[in-house]
Amino acid sequence: MSPTSETAKGGRRLVIVESPAKAKTIKGYLGPGYVVEASVGHIRDLPNGAAEVPEKYTGEVRRLGVDVEHDFQPIYVVNADKKAQVKKLKDLLKESDELYLATDEDREGEAIAWHLQEVLKPKVPVKRMVFHEITKSAIQAAVANPRQLNQKLVDAQETRRILDRLYGYEVSPVLWKKVMPKLSAGRVQSVATRLVVERERERIAFRSAEYWDLTGTFATGRAGDSSDPSSLVARLQTVDGRRVAQGRDFDSLGQIKSANTLHLDEANARALAAALENTQFSVRSVESKPYRRSPYAPFRTTTLQQEASRKLGFGAKATMQIAQKLYENGYITYMRTDSTTLSDTAISAARAQVTQLYGAEYLPDAPRTYAAKVKNAQEAHEAIRPSGDRFRTPAETGLTGDQFKLYELIWKRTVASQMKDATGNSVTVKIAGTAADGRDVEFSASGKTITFHGFLKAYVEGADDPNAELDDRERRLPQVSEGDRLSAEEITVDGHATKPPARYTEASLVKELEEREIGRPSTYASIIGTILDRGYVFKKGTALVPSFLSFAVVNLLEKHFGRLVDYDFTAKMEDDLDRIARGEAQAVPWLKRFYFGEGTTNGTAADAGNGDGDHLGGLKELVTDLGAIDAREVSSFPVGNGIVLRVGRYGPYVERGEKDTEEHQRADVPADLAPDELTTELAEELLANGSGERVLGTDPEPPHHPIVAKAGRYGPYVTEVLPEGTPKTGKNAVKPRTASLFKSMSLDTITLEDALKLMSLPRVVGTDAEGQEITAQNGRYGPYLKKGTDSRSLQSEEQLFTITLEEALAIYAQPKQRGRAAAKPPLKELGTDPVSEKPVVVKDGRFGPYVTDGETNATLRSGDSVETITPERGFELLAEKRAKGPAKKTAKKAAAKKTTTAKKTTTAKKTAAKKTTTAAKKTTTAKKTTAKKTTASKATAED
């Protein structure tokens, strides 16, 4: 029976989904009698600060938003920006006969549905409506087959939320006090940061090793073609039975791992090559094996993020944003899943397209099924696939840009998963010879031919290593047999150096977290986004580089909160949370052990301990005694030659010698410098450059303060040095005069006179006929004139000191130019964007350098620079910006629009005035309330 006929019998039904886009799509499938409205995500949550906590709660509850003394009861409040939406939902519910909660079918979606029920307090029947794709048939089936709320899923999500709140609100303040204000810690966030830091530590400790080998080009003595080449290239494998060392045979300190491996240096390699000049070679063996490669499983959340990073240059966050739009508009199934299962309908659709597009010979006799590789995978969910019982080809969707690219990736992977294996042959040829000095040498060559491409016709998986050989790559060797004589056309000597372990990319970090069973696949994108936004990690190309700040944070956490950033312990917590979700463990006892600490009783992970039966201190105990934490020690790292890197409140710097002594040196470290690049030599160079500070002289005017030029995080500047003891904070604080250098100036050549001129700005040019003062000022967008709220740009920085009142008045006499100035030439060209297929360049804008393809602009991030940015990084920034969609109107613009509309009628004016008065009262009350917030309530960094 259709939803329409059901409605005629059952009356009006209110369906609540999470997003407006989803509501619009679903409404078109349900028809009249159904009202579809969005909650716009969570409508209530734990309070963000003490001001949001009801007055009846006191003490720790106001700080944490959780009553830890009464079974960890959470205090939920309706978000301020959702109150209007909640009122709208309540009004709609009053006119409805049934309520359908149609939020996402996962732990988070179940919790949103529960919160809706708790807040709306419906007096009509409530049903839980679930679906994993937004198609007409799926929506109608969901309406016809509702279920009840799954309280186990709700409890599991609530436990995670409470755990993350306790972790973030208890540990983050420790970082504020001991490292830097406004930092954050989180259950998965901190562990992910530690992984990136540990990889950088490995790179710092790494010592390169040099090794050499030989490569021979051997001729078969007969003509060849592409199917049977006449020569083959082989690498030296053994000398007198000893394997020749390759990169994998050296440890991180550059030492050979096994004494049985032959390490050739340059001299020995060249001597061996000379001894092989007139050697006769022959085929010692030919080993042929059948080659078979099976299709990859359909996408789940993490594999989609990894492939989108490798093939499309999308970050994890951008991938999920694009996938969300595809899902909400009915193109793909739900994108947050750890399952590789396909429904019978999907398998039939995929097999039909295999036959239609590739032919029956590519279709296996039986459908393929894929077992979950993820622990605790929810098999009730499907893999990510095109929606519907017939898949639309990418061309049929009408999609463009990033959405087209991602849909095409998902479609190809799904179809390929139901195709036959790729088959062929792999061949290894061993070539032997005796050198002039009697040594036996053996060269080896490997080849692969694909006789039936199978699923590779549709899809080939990418690789994190750019040098890795992909599955569809063929290497053909000539047809040779054992005993065949070969002649060496050329033997080359090749030198190599071992490389440090590669930094994580977003794709490889997601893979690492999943393999360690840390966090959940649905949260990885937000976790990576958090550590990037917090400044713990920045990007160089696609590589994730830890900042020096993250070294200090991880150092503190490892030394004083080791268990909280232990990989195994974090994975066990994930297991425990899954056990709670299945009803195998209780949330409150587990939270008690985690927070207050108790002796373990049964040696299980559920005790939040290590199973050894000893008393383990809880989180509360760990954060109580902060006296043992030496703030200077956790933020200091030896560099060499008595130089120490320190992480200060205003950034990293290197220092040598005791402060306030003649031997003391100090220099700021560039914010985008990778930790493994800070060598002793570079540190010496930074200190040699005047410690980043150059004394220019003393101000001739009282009170005669010294004037210095310094290299700051935001560029070179000059400032006056205030006497020791001058208050820097509070009501009596004194701020030194400071001014940025002009673009034409440098730290090496600036004079005291130049500095005093810079610090004299802003300069009063004069007053106009109405008595308004005109000043010349230097701002972040360049030099300008200011008269009241009217600003006019100047052509050059020198005009700040030379422009006269007459010239200024002439500028103001001209109409204000609102158009753009002549376009500047690009700073760098990056090539053609794979999505928009338009040329991408780097330009200099008002907010700094940015990449653009003419349609989308994306500002360069911390760690990016015009000199080092790669095409791939530029494409990734554009993809992330596109995924965010158009910028929303600011509150000021929206308010201005309302004000303009309100002025149209006298009645509207009175209403607006009344609203303004009410708003003013509310603002005053809000300010008073905000003043009551505690410092600790500012932590917002839970995972």
Secondary structure, DSSP 8 states (H G I E B T S, - for coil): --HHHHHHHH--EEEEES-HHHHHHHHHHH-TTEEEEE--S-SEES-SSGGGS-TT--THHHHHSEETTTTTEE--EE-GGGHHHHHHHHHHHHT-SEEEE---SSHHHHHHHHHHHHHH--SS-EEE---SS-SHHHHHHHHHS-B---HHHHHHHHHHHHHHHHHHHHHHHHHHHHT-TT----TTHHHHHHHHHHHHHHHHH----EEEEEEEEEE-SS--BTTB-SEEEEEEEEETTEEB--GGGB-TTS-BS-TTSB---HHHHHHHHHHTTT--EEEEEEEEEEEEE-----B-HHHHHHHHHHHH---HHHHHHHHHHHHHTTSBS-S--------HHHHHHHHHHHHHHH-GGGS-SS-------STT--TTS--B-B-SSS---HHHH---HHHHHHHHHHHHHHHHTTS--EEEEEEEEEEEEE-TTS-EEEEEEEEEEEEE-GGGGT-----SSTT---TT--B------TT-EEEEEEEEEEEEE-------BHHHHHHHHHHTT-S-GGGHHHHHHHHHHTTSEEEETTEEEE-HHHHHHHHHHHHHSGGGG-HHHHHHHHHHHHHHHTTSS-HHHHHHHHHH--B-SS--GGGTS-SSSSB---HHHHHH--TT--HHHHTEEEEETTEEEEEETTEEEEEES-TTSTT-EEEE--TT--GGG--HHHHHHHHHTGGGEEEEEE-SSTT--EEEEEEETTEEEEEE---TT---SSTT-----EEE--TT--TTT--HHHHHHHHT-SEEEEE-TT--EEEEEEETTEEEEEETTEEEE-S-TTHHHH--HHHHHHHHHS----S-------SEEEEE-TTT-SEEEEEEETTEEEEE-SS-EEE--TT--TTT--HHHHHHHHHHHHHH-S----HHHHHHHHHHHHTTSHHHHHHHHHHHHHHHHHHHHHHHHHTT--GGGG-----
